[in-house]
Structure formats: C-alpha cells, structure tokens
Amino acid sequence: MFSLLPTLLVILSDRGSVVTGTEIPKYIFLTVLVITVGAVLLRGHTFSLIRARKLIREKDDALRLLAKQREEFAYKNKNITDSIIYARKIQDSLIPSVGFFEKHFSESFVLFRPRDIVSGDFYFVCERNNRVFVISADCTGHGVPGALMSMIGLQSLDRIIQGNASLHPSEILNILSREVESIFNRGDDGSFAIKDGMEIAICVIDKASKSLEFSGSFHPLYLLRDGTLIEFKGDKHVIGRKILGQDFTNHQIDLYEGDTIYLFSDGYVDQFGGADNKKFMNRRFRYLLVTIHKYSLADQKTILTDNFVSWMGNNEQVDDVMILGFRP
C-alpha cells in the first residue's frame, strides 16, 4: 500500500489525469486521496497495535518470570536462613552461657555481639583441679566460615584441657596450633590448603595460689589494678601456621584484691564511627576501661554496650564483638 501512494499522487495531481479519455472530477480526486491516505494510516496503526500487543505480551512474560524467580529466591533464602539459625543454636549449645560464666566469677560480664547470625568469636570457661580456664578467641572471618572455625577451636580446646588439666596456657596453645595444622593439611607444594586461623587468649586462674597464667596468640590480656592498666601482650604466632621452634610465651601474674581482667576480640576497637567515621582504636578502648573500672561489672557492660552503639551510629557493625570482664 505504501508503494502505491506516490503513483496515485502523480496520477491524481493537477486535478487528476486523463483516464478513459475523461478528466477526473476534483471531488473524486479528493475522495480517492482521502481513502488512500486513510488506508495507509490504518495499516500503519494496525502494525503499531500488533507491535504494542507483542511488547505487552513480552513484558507480561518477563514479569511472570521475575515473580517466579523472586519466589524461588525467597524460598531458597528462607531455607538458608533457617539452616544458619539452627547452626546458631548448635553454636550456642557449645559456647558457655552467661549464667555459667557467672558461676565461676560472681563479678563478671560477657559482652557478645555477633555481626551475623553465627559468630567467628567464641569464649570458653571450665574448671579442672581447682584451676579455672578462661579463653577468648577470634577466628578468621565472621558468619558461617568463622563459625565453622570456632567449632573446631571449641572442640579442640575442650579435648586438650580434658586430657591434661595441669597444662600451662602456652602449652595449650602449642598443642592447639599443631591440631589445627593437622586438620588443614599442607598441600603438595608445602603450602596450607586453607589459610584461616584464630587469634586467642588463654588465662588460667589457680584458686589456691591466687595467681594467674596467661598466654596469647596476638590477643593481649588487660589487667586493671588501682586505676592502672597493665597490658600483657600475646605472641605474634598464628595458630595452625606457627613456625617450628616458635613456642608461645607463658606469663605468670600474682593476683590482688580488686584486680579486674579483660579479654577481648578486635571487633570493638575496629568499629567505624564517631564524628570523623574512624575506627574506635585501642587507645580509646584502654582509656574507657580505666575510666569505668571502678564501677560494678554489670554497669561496665552497660556502659561499653551503650558506647559501642553510640560510636557506631548509622554504620553497619564491621565484625563480631566480644569482651570478657571478670574479677578473679
């Protein structure tokens, strides 16, 4: 139809051409022209409608597919979330409750804030032969990978202490390091198949001698005594990747009335926030502990928690947070 239009216009120009020897009247010319143009427009409109209907069908199909994919995603996400929530229950059953911790230390607190549903941080407390073992650990990463590492650490530590309760903290760390290394075997080229590990602090309180032994892998122990903070640093040996001959250091500490011990992971000091959106850092953390150390341990937990939330502001929590505070 479009190809006939120029021809008709030529034939019908100048008030029409001679057809069968007669001049076409003007009204016939206009009628034919209108009909021709109308037919062309109608055909174009019909094509537009067909295209529009096709686009609508394609859009409807895409929306139905998207809705189906969203439904499948929501179903899978719920299954995964339910599984992780159940994994949290398993982890909680292995990590001592706050009440169990308080049975060993009437003056104490546990500040435990996982970043995700499950945590890469964990703590452990038990008593063997009149000696109380207190452990805080931060496994590489957070969420599910960190939680899996924490399960390995918890089970290994419990087995090591159960096997020989007279071990020094440094000896426990040496054995733990060898066990973790044996679990994550080296590859054929001598490299580690998995480079995850944990940073850990172990202290053992001897009730009879009123003394404390400490050893750590990167993690320190803070002792608050008479308004002064004393830091006992951990060794820079990675659990599971310790070089042969690099044994952990054992610190012997005499305890006095009113001493307060703090073990912690790095989640608190690494949190971004404040007016300049920077990390909290160890310097502020030490100052905060010195400022509040005379308060009850319950009040200290409240102050530390409120300060953390205030510092974080609208930022997301960057890591698992754990602080143990107790008076032996």
C-alpha positions in Angstrom: 0.0 0.0 0.0 2.8 2.4 0.9 4.4 1.8 -2.6 1.2 2.8 -4.4 0.9 6.2 -2.7 3.4 8.1 -4.9 1.9 6.6 -8.1 -1.6 7.6 -7.1 -0.5 11.1 -6.2 1.1 11.5 -9.6 -1.9 10.2 -11.4 -4.3 12.4 -9.4 -2.2 15.6 -9.5 -3.2 18.7 -11.4 -6.9 18.0 -10.7 -6.5 14.4 -12.0 -5.1 12.9 -15.2 -6.9 11.6 -18.3 -8.4 8.2 -17.7 -10.5 6.6 -20.4 -10.4 10.0 -22.1 -12.2 11.8 -19.3 -10.9 14.3 -16.7 -11.4 13.1 -13.2 -13.6 15.5 -11.2 -11.9 17.2 -8.2 -14.2 15.6 -5.6 -13.3 12.1 -6.9 -9.7 13.0 -6.7 -10.1 14.2 -3.1 -12.1 11.1 -2.2 -9.6 8.7 -3.6 -6.8 10.7 -1.9 -8.5 10.6 1.5 -9.3 6.9 1.1 -5.7 6.1 0.1 -4.2 8.1 3.0 -6.7 6.6 5.4 -5.8 3.1 4.3 -2.1 3.8 4.7 -2.7 5.3 8.2 -5.0 2.4 9.2 -2.4 -0.1 8.1 0.3 1.7 10.0 -1.9 1.9 13.1 -2.7 -1.8 12.8 1.1 -2.6 12.6 1.6 -0.4 15.7 -1.2 -2.2 17.6 0.4 -5.6 16.7 3.8 -4.4 17.9 2.3 -2.9 21.1 0.5 -6.1 21.9 3.6 -8.1 21.3 5.6 -5.9 23.6 2.9 -6.2 26.3 2.9 -10.0 26.0 6.7 -10.0 26.3 6.6 -7.6 29.3 3.9 -9.8 30.9 6.1 -12.9 30.3 9.1 -11.1 31.8 7.1 -10.0 34.8 5.8 -13.6 35.4 9.4 -14.9 35.1 10.7 -12.3 37.5 7.9 -13.1 40.0 8.7 -16.8 39.8 12.5 -16.1 40.3 11.7 -13.9 43.3 9.6 -16.6 44.8 12.3 -19.2 44.2 14.9 -16.8 45.7 12.7 -16.1 48.8 12.2 -19.9 49.3 16.0 -20.6 49.0 16.9 -17.6 51.2 14.4 -18.8 53.9 15.9 -22.3 53.8 19.5 -20.9 54.1 18.5 -18.5 56.9 16.7 -21.3 58.7 19.7 -23.5 58.4 22.0 -20.7 59.8 19.6 -20.0 62.6 19.7 -23.7 63.6 23.5 -23.6 63.3 23.4 -20.7 65.8 21.6 -23.0 68.2 24.3 -25.6 67.9 27.0 -22.9 68.4 25.1 -21.5 71.5 25.0 -25.0 72.9 28.8 -25.3 72.8 29.6 -21.8 73.9 29.1 -21.4 77.7 26.1 -19.4 78.8 26.5 -16.1 80.6 25.0 -17.7 83.7 27.6 -20.5 83.5 30.4 -17.9 83.2 29.0 -16.0 86.3 29.0 -19.2 88.3 32.8 -19.1 88.1 33.1 -15.4 88.6 30.3 -13.7 90.5 31.7 -10.3 89.5 31.8 -10.6 85.7 30.2 -9.7 82.4 30.1 -11.1 78.9 29.6 -8.6 76.0 28.9 -10.8 73.0 27.6 -9.2 69.7 27.9 -11.4 66.6 27.9 -9.4 63.4 25.8 -12.1 61.7 23.6 -14.8 62.9 26.5 -17.0 63.8 29.9 -15.8 65.1 33.6 -16.3 64.5 34.3 -15.1 68.0 33.8 -17.5 70.9 34.7 -17.9 74.6 35.2 -20.8 76.8 35.3 -21.4 80.6 35.8 -24.5 82.7 37.2 -25.6 86.0 39.7 -28.6 86.4 41.6 -29.4 89.6 40.8 -26.1 91.3 42.1 -24.2 88.2 39.7 -22.1 86.2 40.4 -21.8 82.4 39.1 -18.7 80.6 39.6 -18.5 76.9 38.6 -15.8 74.3 39.1 -16.4 70.6 38.6 -14.6 67.3 38.5 -16.9 64.2 39.4 -15.6 60.8 36.3 -14.0 59.2 32.8 -14.0 60.6 29.5 -15.5 59.7 29.5 -19.2 58.6 33.2 -19.6 57.8 34.2 -18.0 61.2 31.5 -20.2 63.0 33.0 -23.4 61.4 36.4 -22.4 62.7 35.0 -21.6 66.1 33.5 -25.2 66.3 36.9 -26.6 65.6 38.5 -24.4 68.2 36.0 -25.2 70.9 36.1 -28.9 70.4 39.9 -29.0 70.3 40.4 -26.8 73.4 37.9 -28.9 75.4 39.6 -32.1 74.4 43.1 -30.7 75.2 42.1 -29.4 78.7 40.1 -32.5 79.5 43.2 -34.6 78.6 45.6 -32.8 80.9 44.3 -30.1 83.2 47.8 -29.3 84.5 48.9 -27.7 81.3 50.2 -24.2 81.1 48.3 -21.8 78.7 51.4 -21.7 76.5 51.4 -25.5 76.2 47.7 -25.5 75.4 48.3 -23.0 72.5 51.2 -25.1 71.2 49.1 -28.3 71.1 46.1 -26.4 69.6 48.3 -25.0 66.9 49.5 -28.5 65.9 46.0 -29.8 65.9 44.7 -27.0 63.7 47.6 -27.5 61.3 46.9 -31.3 61.1 43.2 -30.6 60.3 44.1 -28.2 57.5 46.9 -30.3 55.9 49.5 -28.7 53.8 49.3 -29.0 50.1 51.7 -31.0 47.9 53.8 -27.8 47.5 54.1 -27.4 51.2 51.5 -24.5 51.4 48.4 -24.6 53.6 45.2 -25.7 51.9 43.3 -23.3 54.0 44.8 -20.1 55.4 42.2 -19.5 58.1 43.2 -19.5 61.7 42.4 -17.9 65.0 43.7 -15.3 67.4 43.3 -16.4 71.0 44.0 -15.6 74.6 44.1 -18.2 77.4 44.3 -17.5 81.1 44.3 -20.0 84.0 43.5 -18.9 87.5 44.8 -21.0 90.3 42.5 -20.5 93.2 44.9 -22.0 95.8 47.9 -19.8 95.0 45.8 -16.7 93.9 47.8 -16.5 90.7 47.0 -16.3 87.0 48.9 -17.6 84.0 48.4 -16.1 80.6 49.4 -16.9 77.0 48.1 -15.4 73.8 48.2 -15.6 70.0 48.1 -11.9 69.0 45.4 -11.2 71.7 46.5 -9.4 74.9 45.3 -9.5 78.4 44.4 -6.3 80.2 44.8 -6.1 84.0 43.2 -3.1 85.8 44.8 -2.5 89.2 44.4 0.6 91.3 43.5 2.7 88.3 46.4 1.5 86.2 46.0 -0.6 83.1 48.7 -3.3 82.7 48.9 -5.0 79.3 50.3 -8.5 78.8 50.8 -9.0 75.0 50.2 -12.1 73.1 52.9 -13.6 70.8 52.6 -13.0 67.1 52.4 -16.7 66.2 49.4 -17.7 64.1 47.5 -20.7 65.4 47.8 -23.5 62.8 50.7 -21.8 61.0 53.3 -21.5 63.7 56.9 -21.9 62.6 58.7 -24.8 64.2 60.5 -23.6 67.3 58.3 -20.6 67.9 56.7 -21.6 71.2 54.2 -19.3 73.0 55.2 -17.3 76.0 53.7 -18.1 79.4 53.1 -15.1 81.7 52.8 -15.6 85.5 50.8 -12.9 87.3 50.1 -12.6 91.1 46.5 -11.5 91.8 45.4 -8.9 94.3 42.0 -8.0 95.7 40.1 -5.8 93.3 42.1 -6.8 90.2 39.9 -6.8 87.0 40.8 -8.9 84.0 39.7 -8.2 80.4 39.9 -10.5 77.4 38.5 -9.3 74.1 38.5 -9.7 70.3 39.3 -6.8 68.0 35.7 -6.1 66.8 35.1 -3.3 69.4 38.3 -1.4 68.6 37.9 -1.9 64.8 34.4 -0.5 64.6 34.0 2.6 62.4 32.0 5.6 63.8 32.2 8.8 65.7 32.2 12.3 64.2 35.0 11.5 61.8 33.8 8.0 61.0 37.1 6.4 62.1 38.0 3.2 64.0 37.5 3.3 67.8 41.1 2.1 68.2 42.9 0.6 71.2 43.8 3.9 72.8 40.2 4.9 73.3 39.3 1.4 74.5 42.1 1.5 77.1 41.0 5.0 78.3 37.4 3.8 78.5 38.3 0.8 80.6 40.4 2.9 83.0 37.5 5.4 83.3 34.9 2.8 84.2 37.0 0.1 86.0 35.7 1.1 89.5 32.0 0.5 88.5 30.3 -2.8 89.0 30.9 -5.3 86.2 27.2 -5.2 85.3 27.4 -1.4 84.9 30.6 -1.7 82.9 28.9 -3.9 80.4 26.0 -1.4 80.0 28.5 1.5 79.5 30.5 -0.5 77.0 27.4 -1.5 75.1 25.9 2.0 75.0 29.2 3.5 74.0 29.6 1.0 71.1 26.1 1.6 69.8 26.6 5.4 70.1 30.0 5.2 68.3 28.7 3.0 65.5 25.8 5.4 64.8 24.3 4.6 61.4 27.3 2.5 60.3 27.0 -1.3 60.0 28.8 -3.5 62.5 32.0 -4.5 60.8 33.0 -7.5 62.9 32.0 -9.8 65.7 32.4 -8.1 69.1 33.3 -9.9 72.4 34.6 -8.6 75.7 35.0 -10.7 78.9 35.4 -8.8 82.1 35.9 -10.5 85.5 37.3 -10.2 89.0 39.1 -13.4 90.0 
